[in-house]
Amino acid sequence: MTDIAFKIAWDRRDQALMDEVKAFWTASELMVPRLLDERAGQLGVVACDGDRIVATATAELAVLPGLRARFAVISIAVDPQSRRKSIGLRISGRFLTVLEEWSAAHPEEEVMGMAAVIEGDWGAKMHEPIWPDWGLNIVLAGYTHRNQQIRISWFRHARV
């Protein structure tokens, strides 16, 4: 695998990139067709290996009631052939930086951090309360009703 390049899409509405990502999601069977347009509108970062998309990061802004704060809740989709190569963590770290800068520039949005519901088996890593990898410093904040971990990272400018 060559070096991964990141394309920033958050708050840019780049229709050509959104169409390319929808084609990637469809070909990789990573997204149900009825959600393609909605999720494309939430596109934040695209990871590419050369000319090939290998991962995407999207976010939806939502209040996490237990924390009484608004977060960018991210979803990561990684090409099945590129899994187990830390791409999910790498794109999350890049997206964290993008979201934090955007939040600081848009205080009216009152977004205080990034959150993720962790899916899949991460092995022993699931027992670590803090994930410092790739600049994330994402911490365990709780569990969903399906026992999936909720992990968050507060922005430096956050206030509660």
CYANA upper distance limits for C-alpha pairs under 8 A (distance plus 0.5 A):
  1 MET  CA     49 ASP  CA      7.53
  2 THR  CA     49 ASP  CA      6.62
  2 THR  CA     50 GLY  CA      7.62
  3 ASP  CA     49 ASP  CA      7.09
  3 ASP  CA     50 GLY  CA      8.42
  4 ILE  CA     47 ALA  CA      6.78
  4 ILE  CA     48 CYS  CA      6.08
  4 ILE  CA     49 ASP  CA      5.57
  4 ILE  CA     50 GLY  CA      7.94
  5 ALA  CA     47 ALA  CA      6.25
  5 ALA  CA     48 CYS  CA      5.71
  5 ALA  CA     49 ASP  CA      7.03
  5 ALA  CA     50 GLY  CA      8.03
  6 PHE  CA     45 VAL  CA      6.99
  6 PHE  CA     46 VAL  CA      6.08
  6 PHE  CA     47 ALA  CA      5.14
  6 PHE  CA     48 CYS  CA      6.75
  6 PHE  CA     91 ILE  CA      8.17
  6 PHE  CA     94 ARG  CA      8.40
  7 LYS  CA     45 VAL  CA      6.15
  7 LYS  CA     46 VAL  CA      5.55
  7 LYS  CA     47 ALA  CA      6.97
  7 LYS  CA     48 CYS  CA      8.23
  8 ILE  CA     44 GLY  CA      6.65
  8 ILE  CA     45 VAL  CA      5.23
  8 ILE  CA     46 VAL  CA      7.09
  8 ILE  CA     98 VAL  CA      8.33
  9 ALA  CA     13 ARG  CA      7.46
  9 ALA  CA     14 ASP  CA      7.30
  9 ALA  CA     17 LEU  CA      8.41
  9 ALA  CA     43 LEU  CA      6.41
  9 ALA  CA     44 GLY  CA      5.21
  9 ALA  CA     45 VAL  CA      5.91
  9 ALA  CA     46 VAL  CA      7.79
 10 TRP  CA     42 GLN  CA      7.81
 10 TRP  CA     43 LEU  CA      6.35
 10 TRP  CA     44 GLY  CA      4.44
 10 TRP  CA     45 VAL  CA      7.18
 10 TRP  CA     98 VAL  CA      8.10
 10 TRP  CA     99 LEU  CA      8.42
 11 ASP  CA     44 GLY  CA      7.98
 13 ARG  CA     18 MET  CA      8.14
 13 ARG  CA     41 GLY  CA      7.47
 14 ASP  CA     18 MET  CA      6.66
 15 GLN  CA     19 ASP  CA      6.59
 16 ALA  CA     20 GLU  CA      6.77
 17 LEU  CA     21 VAL  CA      6.63
 18 MET  CA     22 LYS  CA      6.65
 18 MET  CA     40 ALA  CA      5.99
 18 MET  CA     41 GLY  CA      8.09
 18 MET  CA     43 LEU  CA      7.91
 19 ASP  CA     23 ALA  CA      6.79
 19 ASP  CA     40 ALA  CA      8.43
 20 GLU  CA     24 PHE  CA      6.83
 21 VAL  CA     25 TRP  CA      6.64
 21 VAL  CA     40 ALA  CA      7.82
 21 VAL  CA     46 VAL  CA      8.48
 21 VAL  CA     53 ILE  CA      8.11
 21 VAL  CA     56 THR  CA      8.17
 22 LYS  CA     26 THR  CA      6.59
 22 LYS  CA     36 LEU  CA      6.59
 22 LYS  CA     37 ASP  CA      8.26
 22 LYS  CA     40 ALA  CA      7.34
 23 ALA  CA     27 ALA  CA      6.52
 24 PHE  CA     28 SER  CA      6.47
 24 PHE  CA     53 ILE  CA      7.42
 25 TRP  CA     29 GLU  CA      6.25
 25 TRP  CA     30 LEU  CA      5.41
 25 TRP  CA     31 MET  CA      5.97
 25 TRP  CA     36 LEU  CA      8.43
 26 THR  CA     30 LEU  CA      7.02
 26 THR  CA     31 MET  CA      6.87
 26 THR  CA     32 VAL  CA      8.26
 26 THR  CA     33 PRO  CA      7.76
 28 SER  CA     79 ASP  CA      6.92
 28 SER  CA     80 PRO  CA      7.87
 30 LEU  CA     77 ALA  CA      7.10
 30 LEU  CA     79 ASP  CA      8.32
 31 MET  CA     35 LEU  CA      7.32
 31 MET  CA     36 LEU  CA      7.14
 32 VAL  CA     36 LEU  CA      7.34
 35 LEU  CA     39 ARG  CA      6.48
 36 LEU  CA     40 ALA  CA      6.49
 37 ASP  CA     41 GLY  CA      6.87
 38 GLU  CA     42 GLN  CA      7.36
 39 ARG  CA     43 LEU  CA      7.01
 39 ARG  CA     58 THR  CA      7.27
 40 ALA  CA     58 THR  CA      8.21
 42 GLN  CA     58 THR  CA      5.61
 42 GLN  CA     59 ALA  CA      5.93
 42 GLN  CA     60 GLU  CA      6.93
 43 LEU  CA     56 THR  CA      8.01
 43 LEU  CA     57 ALA  CA      6.75
 43 LEU  CA     58 THR  CA      4.89
 43 LEU  CA     59 ALA  CA      7.25
 44 GLY  CA     56 THR  CA      8.11
 44 GLY  CA     57 ALA  CA      5.99
 44 GLY  CA     58 THR  CA      5.53
 44 GLY  CA     59 ALA  CA      7.22
 44 GLY  CA     95 PHE  CA      7.20
 45 VAL  CA     56 THR  CA      6.36
 45 VAL  CA     57 ALA  CA      5.65
 45 VAL  CA     58 THR  CA      7.56
 45 VAL  CA     91 ILE  CA      7.53
 45 VAL  CA     94 ARG  CA      8.16
 45 VAL  CA     95 PHE  CA      6.63
 46 VAL  CA     53 ILE  CA      7.44
 46 VAL  CA     54 VAL  CA      8.37
 46 VAL  CA     55 ALA  CA      6.47
 46 VAL  CA     56 THR  CA      5.04
 46 VAL  CA     57 ALA  CA      6.91
 46 VAL  CA     91 ILE  CA      8.18
 47 ALA  CA     53 ILE  CA      6.36
 47 ALA  CA     54 VAL  CA      6.20
 47 ALA  CA     55 ALA  CA      5.49
 47 ALA  CA     56 THR  CA      6.59
 47 ALA  CA     91 ILE  CA      7.14
 48 CYS  CA     52 ARG  CA      5.84
 48 CYS  CA     53 ILE  CA      4.85
 48 CYS  CA     54 VAL  CA      5.94
 48 CYS  CA     55 ALA  CA      7.58
 49 ASP  CA     53 ILE  CA      6.86
 49 ASP  CA     54 VAL  CA      6.90
 53 ILE  CA     79 ASP  CA      8.43
 54 VAL  CA     78 VAL  CA      6.37
 54 VAL  CA     79 ASP  CA      5.58
 54 VAL  CA     82 SER  CA      6.97
 55 ALA  CA     76 ILE  CA      7.58
 55 ALA  CA     77 ALA  CA      5.90
 55 ALA  CA     78 VAL  CA      4.72
 55 ALA  CA     79 ASP  CA      6.42
 55 ALA  CA     87 ILE  CA      7.70
 55 ALA  CA     88 GLY  CA      7.79
 55 ALA  CA     91 ILE  CA      8.02
 56 THR  CA     76 ILE  CA      6.23
 56 THR  CA     77 ALA  CA      5.77
 56 THR  CA     78 VAL  CA      7.13
 56 THR  CA     91 ILE  CA      8.00
 57 ALA  CA     74 ILE  CA      7.12
 57 ALA  CA     75 SER  CA      6.19
 57 ALA  CA     76 ILE  CA      5.10
 57 ALA  CA     77 ALA  CA      7.06
 57 ALA  CA     91 ILE  CA      7.35
 57 ALA  CA     92 SER  CA      7.62
 57 ALA  CA     95 PHE  CA      7.69
 58 THR  CA     74 ILE  CA      5.98
 58 THR  CA     75 SER  CA      5.79
 58 THR  CA     76 ILE  CA      7.10
 59 ALA  CA     72 ALA  CA      6.08
 59 ALA  CA     73 VAL  CA      5.71
 59 ALA  CA     74 ILE  CA      4.68
 59 ALA  CA     75 SER  CA      6.68
 60 GLU  CA     72 ALA  CA      6.05
 60 GLU  CA     73 VAL  CA      5.75
 60 GLU  CA     74 ILE  CA      7.04
 61 LEU  CA     70 ARG  CA      7.30
 61 LEU  CA     71 PHE  CA      6.19
 61 LEU  CA     72 ALA  CA      5.02
 61 LEU  CA     73 VAL  CA      6.56
 61 LEU  CA    111 VAL  CA      8.06
 62 ALA  CA     70 ARG  CA      5.88
 62 ALA  CA     71 PHE  CA      6.02
 62 ALA  CA     72 ALA  CA      6.96
 62 ALA  CA     73 VAL  CA      7.28
 63 VAL  CA     68 ARG  CA      7.17
 63 VAL  CA     69 ALA  CA      5.91
 63 VAL  CA     70 ARG  CA      4.51
 63 VAL  CA     71 PHE  CA      6.50
 64 LEU  CA     68 ARG  CA      6.41
 64 LEU  CA     69 ALA  CA      6.34
 64 LEU  CA     70 ARG  CA      6.65
 64 LEU  CA     71 PHE  CA      7.33
 65 PRO  CA     69 ALA  CA      7.53
 68 ARG  CA    160 VAL  CA      8.27
 69 ALA  CA    111 VAL  CA      7.89
 69 ALA  CA    112 MET  CA      6.98
 69 ALA  CA    160 VAL  CA      7.52
 70 ARG  CA    110 GLU  CA      6.90
 70 ARG  CA    111 VAL  CA      5.40
 70 ARG  CA    112 MET  CA      6.35
 70 ARG  CA    113 GLY  CA      7.77
 71 PHE  CA    111 VAL  CA      5.70
 71 PHE  CA    112 MET  CA      6.21
 71 PHE  CA    113 GLY  CA      5.43
 71 PHE  CA    114 MET  CA      5.73
 71 PHE  CA    115 ALA  CA      6.66
 72 ALA  CA     99 LEU  CA      8.13
 72 ALA  CA    111 VAL  CA      7.26
 72 ALA  CA    113 GLY  CA      6.85
 72 ALA  CA    114 MET  CA      5.24
 72 ALA  CA    115 ALA  CA      6.54
 73 VAL  CA    114 MET  CA      6.36
 73 VAL  CA    115 ALA  CA      5.09
 73 VAL  CA    116 ALA  CA      5.97
 73 VAL  CA    117 VAL  CA      8.49
 74 ILE  CA    114 MET  CA      7.53
 74 ILE  CA    115 ALA  CA      6.66
 74 ILE  CA    116 ALA  CA      5.83
 74 ILE  CA    117 VAL  CA      8.48
 75 SER  CA    116 ALA  CA      7.27
 75 SER  CA    117 VAL  CA      8.40
 76 ILE  CA     88 GLY  CA      6.95
 76 ILE  CA     91 ILE  CA      8.47
 76 ILE  CA     92 SER  CA      8.04
 77 ALA  CA     88 GLY  CA      8.13
 78 VAL  CA     82 SER  CA      7.09
 78 VAL  CA     83 ARG  CA      6.86
 78 VAL  CA     87 ILE  CA      7.82
 78 VAL  CA     88 GLY  CA      7.07
 79 ASP  CA     83 ARG  CA      7.12
 82 SER  CA     87 ILE  CA      7.96
 83 ARG  CA     87 ILE  CA      7.58
 83 ARG  CA     88 GLY  CA      8.40
 86 SER  CA     90 ARG  CA      6.62
 87 ILE  CA     91 ILE  CA      6.51
 88 GLY  CA     92 SER  CA      6.61
 89 LEU  CA     93 GLY  CA      6.63
 89 LEU  CA    133 ASP  CA      7.50
 89 LEU  CA    134 TRP  CA      6.99
 89 LEU  CA    136 LEU  CA      8.36
 90 ARG  CA     94 ARG  CA      6.85
 90 ARG  CA    134 TRP  CA      6.19
 91 ILE  CA     95 PHE  CA      6.52
 92 SER  CA     96 LEU  CA      6.54
 92 SER  CA    136 LEU  CA      7.76
 93 GLY  CA     97 THR  CA      7.13
 93 GLY  CA    133 ASP  CA      8.46
 93 GLY  CA    134 TRP  CA      5.90
 93 GLY  CA    135 GLY  CA      6.10
 93 GLY  CA    136 LEU  CA      5.59
 94 ARG  CA     98 VAL  CA      6.99
 95 PHE  CA     99 LEU  CA      6.48
 96 LEU  CA    100 GLU  CA      6.53
 96 LEU  CA    114 MET  CA      7.16
 96 LEU  CA    136 LEU  CA      7.57
 97 THR  CA    101 GLU  CA      6.72
 98 VAL  CA    102 TRP  CA      6.66
 99 LEU  CA    103 SER  CA      6.44
 99 LEU  CA    114 MET  CA      8.10
100 GLU  CA    104 ALA  CA      6.69
100 GLU  CA    113 GLY  CA      7.69
100 GLU  CA    155 PHE  CA      6.34
100 GLU  CA    156 ARG  CA      8.45
101 GLU  CA    105 ALA  CA      6.80
102 TRP  CA    106 HIS  CA      6.61
103 SER  CA    107 PRO  CA      6.49
103 SER  CA    109 GLU  CA      7.55
103 SER  CA    110 GLU  CA      7.79
103 SER  CA    111 VAL  CA      6.38
103 SER  CA    112 MET  CA      7.94
104 ALA  CA    157 HIS  CA      7.46
106 HIS  CA    110 GLU  CA      8.18
107 PRO  CA    111 VAL  CA      7.93
111 VAL  CA    158 ALA  CA      8.35
112 MET  CA    154 TRP  CA      6.51
112 MET  CA    155 PHE  CA      6.18
112 MET  CA    157 HIS  CA      7.98
112 MET  CA    158 ALA  CA      5.25
112 MET  CA    159 ARG  CA      7.54
113 GLY  CA    152 ILE  CA      7.47
113 GLY  CA    153 SER  CA      6.00
113 GLY  CA    154 TRP  CA      4.70
113 GLY  CA    155 PHE  CA      5.34
113 GLY  CA    158 ALA  CA      7.61
114 MET  CA    152 ILE  CA      6.10
114 MET  CA    153 SER  CA      5.76
114 MET  CA    154 TRP  CA      7.02
114 MET  CA    155 PHE  CA      8.10
115 ALA  CA    150 ILE  CA      7.49
115 ALA  CA    151 ARG  CA      6.12
115 ALA  CA    152 ILE  CA      4.75
115 ALA  CA    153 SER  CA      6.93
116 ALA  CA    150 ILE  CA      6.26
116 ALA  CA    151 ARG  CA      5.86
116 ALA  CA    152 ILE  CA      6.95
117 VAL  CA    144 THR  CA      8.36
117 VAL  CA    148 GLN  CA      6.93
117 VAL  CA    149 GLN  CA      6.24
117 VAL  CA    150 ILE  CA      5.12
117 VAL  CA    151 ARG  CA      6.93
118 ILE  CA    148 GLN  CA      6.51
118 ILE  CA    149 GLN  CA      5.84
118 ILE  CA    150 ILE  CA      6.84
118 ILE  CA    151 ARG  CA      7.79
119 GLU  CA    148 GLN  CA      7.11
119 GLU  CA    149 GLN  CA      8.35
121 ASP  CA    126 MET  CA      8.49
122 TRP  CA    126 MET  CA      6.31
124 ALA  CA    128 GLU  CA      7.98
129 PRO  CA    139 VAL  CA      6.10
129 PRO  CA    140 LEU  CA      5.67
130 ILE  CA    137 ASN  CA      6.60
130 ILE  CA    138 ILE  CA      6.24
130 ILE  CA    139 VAL  CA      4.95
130 ILE  CA    140 LEU  CA      7.04
131 TRP  CA    136 LEU  CA      7.07
131 TRP  CA    137 ASN  CA      5.71
131 TRP  CA    138 ILE  CA      5.74
131 TRP  CA    139 VAL  CA      6.84
132 PRO  CA    136 LEU  CA      5.82
132 PRO  CA    137 ASN  CA      4.60
132 PRO  CA    138 ILE  CA      7.11
133 ASP  CA    137 ASN  CA      7.39
136 LEU  CA    153 SER  CA      7.61
137 ASN  CA    153 SER  CA      6.90
138 ILE  CA    151 ARG  CA      6.46
138 ILE  CA    152 ILE  CA      5.65
138 ILE  CA    153 SER  CA      5.12
139 VAL  CA    151 ARG  CA      5.68
139 VAL  CA    152 ILE  CA      5.86
139 VAL  CA    153 SER  CA      6.84
140 LEU  CA    149 GLN  CA      7.35
140 LEU  CA    150 ILE  CA      6.58
140 LEU  CA    151 ARG  CA      4.97
140 LEU  CA    152 ILE  CA      7.07
141 ALA  CA    149 GLN  CA      8.14
141 ALA  CA    150 ILE  CA      6.09
141 ALA  CA    151 ARG  CA      5.83
141 ALA  CA    152 ILE  CA      6.84
142 GLY  CA    149 GLN  CA      6.52
142 GLY  CA    150 ILE  CA      5.69
142 GLY  CA    151 ARG  CA      7.68
143 TYR  CA    147 ASN  CA      5.81
143 TYR  CA    148 GLN  CA      5.81
143 TYR  CA    149 GLN  CA      5.06
143 TYR  CA    150 ILE  CA      5.82
144 THR  CA    148 GLN  CA      5.70
144 THR  CA    149 GLN  CA      7.01
144 THR  CA    150 ILE  CA      7.30
154 TRP  CA    158 ALA  CA      6.92
